[in-house]
């Protein structure tokens, strides 16, 4: 049960559940999509993703304003799915609010993979914290997506398990080989190129980005990713800031191969207090030196290990970028590879699957893990 559309950007749920799908039937139940009323609504749109995941999307008529009506309709669509597929062996939550839709099911095991502090996000439901505490009490297993989240959640549930952001190293290391053609969107953009990819939302410090661009008009700032929850008109518009929109996961190594450095200009606010950016090891695996604002799960371990430069202001960020652009990379890459050799999404999923098996749930293609 997820709040994230499967096709928005490839991140933690896709990495983990595509690996789960090697042994389980996985049904990914998204939040609803709304359309004008029609004779075919409500319905459950179903398709199969390339990774073998079954995507189930409730398609509902525009909300009628009646409290709880959206959840009731989703629950009926989910019940019809369960009548066909059977009760889930594992019910996997990414959002606590989905309990209003799936909380009545009878799974063999309930998992809560807490990848973000959703209560701190823009537009978060005031019920989020209450529902999360309910879910943490009822779940058989609770995972967190980073060390900061782990430290916060274990005060509520001592047996929480920490699984920080990991890496599909073989995918991103392609950027180091030197043979990837320059993407068309980068052609004609002069260097040095300072890049970012990810969701563009309230977690970015747009003022810091603009100030960096103003201080170094001879640098090009490449911004890749969908704009979500903020007005596109609020994005800084300068000749050396290039908003390229979203790009497929398969295209990212080619972009990274033609960057000179990476910038993670996260705002320091409640929405970023507990984040563990997956892009940190992805930049590093690609051989791209990175500068980040002082996000706790970037400072520790990446900053403390000397793998990522930390900067709290635009002036510090520009100075750090100047430093990494001039720094010889061989010794740094050796430290990067030593650190990355200890983590992978395969390893993370293997450890999670071990906990699921230890809790009594073995993979069975006839069953279904719902997420």
C-alpha positions in Angstrom: 0.0 0.0 0.0 1.9 3.0 -1.3 1.5 6.8 -1.5 4.1 6.9 -4.4 3.1 6.3 -8.0 5.2 3.5 -9.4 6.2 5.5 -12.4 7.1 8.8 -10.7 10.8 8.1 -10.1 12.6 4.9 -9.4 13.5 4.9 -5.7 13.3 2.6 -2.6 10.0 0.9 -3.2 10.9 0.0 -6.8 14.4 -1.3 -5.8 13.0 -3.5 -3.0 9.8 -4.8 -4.5 11.3 -5.6 -7.9 13.6 -7.9 -6.0 10.7 -9.3 -4.0 8.9 -10.1 -7.2 11.6 -12.7 -8.1 10.0 -15.0 -5.5 6.6 -13.5 -4.7 3.6 -12.3 -6.6 3.7 -8.5 -5.8 0.7 -6.2 -6.2 1.5 -2.5 -5.8 -1.7 -0.7 -4.7 -1.3 3.0 -5.5 -3.2 6.0 -4.2 -6.3 6.8 -6.4 -6.4 8.8 -9.6 -9.4 11.0 -10.1 -11.4 11.5 -13.4 -14.7 13.1 -14.4 -17.7 10.9 -13.5 -18.5 8.2 -16.0 -20.2 4.9 -16.3 -17.0 3.0 -15.9 -16.1 4.6 -12.6 -15.0 3.6 -10.0 -12.7 0.9 -11.4 -9.3 -0.6 -10.5 -6.9 -0.1 -13.4 -4.4 -3.0 -13.5 -1.2 -3.4 -15.5 2.1 -5.2 -15.2 5.3 -3.2 -14.8 8.5 -4.3 -16.5 9.9 -5.5 -13.2 7.0 -8.1 -12.9 5.1 -6.0 -10.4 1.3 -5.8 -10.8 0.2 -2.2 -10.5 -3.3 -1.6 -9.2 -4.6 2.0 -9.4 -8.0 3.0 -8.1 -9.7 5.3 -10.7 -12.4 7.3 -9.0 -14.8 10.1 -9.9 -13.9 13.5 -8.5 -14.4 13.5 -4.7 -17.9 14.3 -3.6 -16.7 15.9 -0.4 -18.3 13.3 1.9 -15.7 12.3 4.6 -14.5 8.8 4.2 -16.1 8.2 0.8 -12.8 7.9 -1.0 -11.5 5.3 1.4 -14.7 3.3 1.3 -14.6 3.0 -2.5 -11.0 2.0 -2.5 -11.7 -0.6 0.2 -14.4 -2.1 -2.0 -12.0 -2.2 -5.0 -9.3 -3.8 -2.8 -11.8 -6.4 -1.5 -12.7 -7.4 -5.1 -9.0 -7.9 -5.7 -8.5 -10.0 -2.6 -11.5 -12.1 -3.5 -9.6 -13.0 -6.7 -6.1 -13.2 -5.4 -6.7 -14.4 -1.8 -5.6 -12.8 1.5 -2.0 -11.5 1.3 0.8 -13.5 2.8 2.5 -10.1 3.5 0.7 -6.7 3.7 3.4 -4.1 3.1 2.8 -0.4 4.0 4.6 2.7 2.8 1.9 5.0 4.1 0.1 4.6 7.5 -3.0 6.3 6.0 -3.6 3.2 3.9 -4.9 1.4 7.0 -8.2 3.1 6.2 -8.3 1.0 3.0 -6.4 -2.2 3.9 -6.5 -2.4 7.7 -9.4 -4.9 7.7 -7.4 -7.5 5.7 -6.0 -10.6 7.4 -2.5 -11.0 6.2 0.0 -13.6 7.3 2.4 -10.7 8.1 2.3 -6.9 8.2 5.4 -4.9 7.3 5.8 -1.1 7.6 8.7 0.2 5.6 9.1 3.8 6.9 11.1 5.5 4.3 10.3 9.1 5.2 8.8 11.2 8.0 5.6 11.7 6.0 4.0 13.8 8.7 6.5 16.6 8.0 5.8 16.8 4.2 3.9 19.6 2.6 0.1 18.9 2.7 0.4 16.0 5.1 -2.8 14.7 6.8 -3.1 15.8 10.5 -3.9 12.1 11.1 -0.5 10.9 9.9 1.2 10.7 13.2 -1.8 9.0 14.9 -2.1 6.5 12.1 1.6 5.8 12.2 1.6 4.9 15.8 -1.3 2.5 15.2 0.6 0.9 12.4 3.8 0.6 14.4 1.8 -1.2 17.1 0.1 -3.6 14.7 3.0 -4.3 12.3 5.0 -7.5 12.7 8.1 -5.9 11.2 9.1 -2.2 11.0 11.9 -1.0 8.8 13.3 2.5 8.5 15.0 4.1 5.5 17.8 5.7 7.4 19.7 6.1 10.6 17.9 9.3 11.7 14.5 7.7 11.2 15.7 4.6 13.0 16.8 6.6 16.1 13.4 8.5 16.1 11.2 5.4 15.6 12.9 3.1 18.0 11.7 5.3 20.8 8.2 4.1 19.8 9.1 0.6 18.8 12.5 -0.8 20.1 12.7 -3.7 17.7 12.7 -1.5 14.5 15.2 -2.5 11.9 17.4 0.1 10.1 17.9 -0.3 6.3 19.5 2.9 4.9 19.5 3.9 1.2 21.5 1.5 -0.8 22.8 1.3 -4.4 22.5 -0.6 -7.7 26.2 -0.1 -8.2 26.5 -1.9 -11.5 23.9 0.4 -13.1 25.6 3.7 -12.0 29.2 2.6 -12.4 28.6 2.7 -16.2 29.1 6.4 -16.0 32.8 5.9 -15.3 33.6 3.9 -18.4 33.7 6.9 -20.7 31.7 5.4 -23.6 28.2 6.6 -22.9 27.0 9.2 -25.5 26.0 12.6 -24.4 22.2 12.9 -23.9 20.5 15.2 -26.3 19.3 17.4 -23.4 22.8 18.2 -22.4 24.2 19.0 -25.8 25.1 22.7 -26.1 25.2 23.3 -22.4 28.7 24.4 -21.5 30.7 23.1 -18.6 31.5 22.8 -15.8 28.2 21.0 -15.3 26.9 20.7 -11.8 24.0 18.2 -11.7 21.0 17.1 -9.6 18.4 14.4 -10.2 15.4 13.6 -8.0 11.9 14.9 -7.2 11.8 18.7 -7.2 9.6 19.7 -4.2 9.6 21.6 -0.9 12.7 19.7 0.2 14.9 21.7 -2.2 16.5 25.0 -1.1 15.8 26.9 -4.3 17.2 30.1 -2.9 20.5 28.4 -2.3 20.5 27.0 -5.8 19.8 30.4 -7.3 22.6 32.0 -5.2 25.1 29.4 -6.3 24.2 30.0 -9.9 24.5 33.7 -9.4 28.0 33.4 -7.8 29.2 31.2 -10.7 27.5 32.3 -13.9 30.3 30.3 -15.8 28.9 27.1 -14.4 25.8 25.2 -15.7 23.4 23.8 -13.1 21.6 20.7 -14.5 18.3 19.9 -12.7 16.6 16.6 -13.6 13.3 15.4 -12.1 9.5 16.0 -11.9 8.2 19.1 -10.1 5.8 17.9 -7.4 3.7 19.9 -4.8 5.3 23.2 -5.6 4.4 25.8 -8.3 6.8 25.5 -11.3 6.7 29.3 -11.4 8.6 29.3 -8.1 11.7 27.7 -9.7 14.6 30.0 -10.1 15.1 31.0 -13.8 18.6 32.0 -14.8 20.5 31.4 -18.0 22.8 28.9 -16.3 20.1 26.8 -14.5 18.7 24.2 -16.8 15.4 22.4 -15.8 15.3 19.3 -17.9 12.3 17.5 -16.5 12.1 13.9 -15.6 14.4 11.3 -17.1 14.1 7.5 -17.1 16.3 5.5 -14.6 18.1 3.9 -17.5 19.2 7.3 -18.8 20.8 8.5 -15.6 24.2 7.0 -16.0 24.6 8.8 -19.4 23.8 12.1 -17.7 26.1 11.5 -14.8 28.9 10.6 -17.2 28.7 14.2 -18.6 28.5 16.0 -15.3 31.6 17.5 -13.5 30.1 17.4 -10.0 26.8 16.8 -8.2 24.9 19.2 -5.9 22.3 18.2 -3.3 20.8 21.6 -2.3 18.4 20.3 0.3 16.6 22.8 2.5 17.1 22.3 6.2 13.6 21.9 7.5 11.2 19.4 9.0 10.6 17.7 5.7 14.3 16.9 5.3 15.1 16.2 9.0 15.0 12.4 8.5 15.7 11.9 4.8 18.3 9.4 3.5 18.8 10.4 -0.1 19.3 7.5 -2.5 21.1 9.8 -4.8 24.1 10.0 -2.5 25.6 6.6 -3.2 24.3 6.8 -6.8 26.4 10.0 -7.5 29.4 8.3 -5.9 29.1 5.0 -7.8 29.1 7.1 -11.0 32.3 8.7 -9.9 30.7 12.1 -9.6 32.0 14.1 -6.6 29.1 15.6 -4.6 28.4 18.6 -2.3 25.4 18.5 0.0 23.8 20.7 2.6 24.1 19.3 6.1 21.4 16.6 6.0 22.0 14.3 9.0 22.0 11.0 7.0 24.4 12.5 4.5 26.8 14.0 7.1 26.8 10.6 8.7 28.3 8.5 7.2 29.2 10.1 3.8 30.5 13.4 5.1 32.4 12.0 8.0 34.1 9.5 5.8 35.3 12.3 3.5 33.2 11.0 0.5 30.8 14.0 0.3 31.5 17.6 0.9 29.1 19.4 3.3 28.1 23.0 2.9 25.6 25.0 4.8 25.4 28.2 2.7 25.7 29.1 -1.0 29.1 30.5 -0.4 30.3 27.3 1.2 28.7 25.2 -1.5 30.5 27.1 -4.3 33.8 26.9 -2.4 33.3 23.1 -1.9 32.4 22.6 -5.6 35.5 24.5 -6.6 37.5 22.2 -4.4 36.1 19.0 -5.8 36.3 20.1 -9.4 40.1 20.5 -8.9 40.7 17.5 -6.7 42.4 14.4 -8.2 39.9 11.6 -8.1 41.9 8.4 -7.9 42.4 8.2 -4.1 38.8 9.5 -3.5 37.3 6.9 -5.8 39.3 4.2 -4.0 37.6 5.2 -0.7 34.2 5.4 -2.5 34.5 1.9 -3.9 35.6 0.5 -0.5 32.5 2.0 1.1 30.1 1.0 -1.6 31.3 -2.6 -1.7 29.6 -3.0 1.7 26.1 -2.1 0.5 23.7 -3.0 -2.3 19.9 -3.3 -2.8 20.4 -7.0 -3.3 21.9 -7.2 0.2 19.3 -5.0 1.7 16.4 -7.1 0.3 18.2 -10.3 1.3 18.3 -9.2 4.9 14.6 -8.0 4.8 13.5 -11.3 3.2 15.4 -13.2 6.0 13.4 -11.3 8.6 10.2 -12.1 6.8 11.1 -15.8 6.6 12.1 -15.8 10.3 8.6 -14.4 11.0 7.1 -17.4 9.4 6.3 -16.3 5.8 8.0 -18.2 3.0 7.7 -17.1 -0.7 4.9 -18.8 -2.5 4.0 -17.8 -6.1 0.4 -18.7 -5.4 0.3 -16.1 -2.6 0.7 -12.4 -2.9 2.7 -9.8 -1.2 0.8 -6.5 -1.5 2.6 -3.2 -1.3 
